[in-house]
Amino acid sequence: MTYFVLLFLEIVALFLLSRRISKVFSKVMSINFLSFLFLPGIIIHELSHMLIAVILFVPVGDMEFTPKKSDNGLKLGSVEIAKTDPIRRSIIGFAPVFVGLIIILGIVYLFTSNILFFKDKEVYIFAVAVAGFIYLLFAVSNTMFSSRADMEGTIEILIALLIIFILVYAVGFRWQLSFEKILTKELFEVIRKSTIFLLVPIVIDLFILGMIKLIYKRR
């Protein structure tokens, strides 16, 4: 359970930092640079919306992968989703968070499983692999969170689910959940390693914010 708590806390930290990074970057960097910097994460974010919408039989329209600046920060991209019921809208809105987290776990698994392979190669190949791994963690973790528009109606649904859970619990229903039966050793190990590697984008975000703040103070 310790690693699940750590993973949750890191996700919360990344959520807060990504919001701050978005606001700061929108003020000091150009759209072209931001498009290049976050492109993998933007593509994953918007495709997540589209994929889940298609699975839930909700029509989709045009898609854009170009960030746009706004007063609240950055609008990374967009995909047109037809109006639907609140439940499906919330699932579609939260899709990038779930997909992004799965991709991060996948990146960690692939990198750690093949790290010996890269180490046996030339130094520059290993350096490129590490740099690519860090970049993907940074890009995906800073773009996987849903915007306010994506989360419309979500609070109401969460409140309704909470009420249902309380009522079910009050009548005496208990669900005996055993993580040991659900998680394999390999999956647990990936989660453990992910709690370590997710510190990388957190440290990068803090470093960037600190450097920008320092630069502005000196002006």
Summary of the structure (lengths in Angstrom):
residues: 219
radius of gyration: 19.6
end to end distance: 46.6
largest distance: 63.3
contacts: 596
relative contact order: 0.15
helix: 72%
strand: 7%
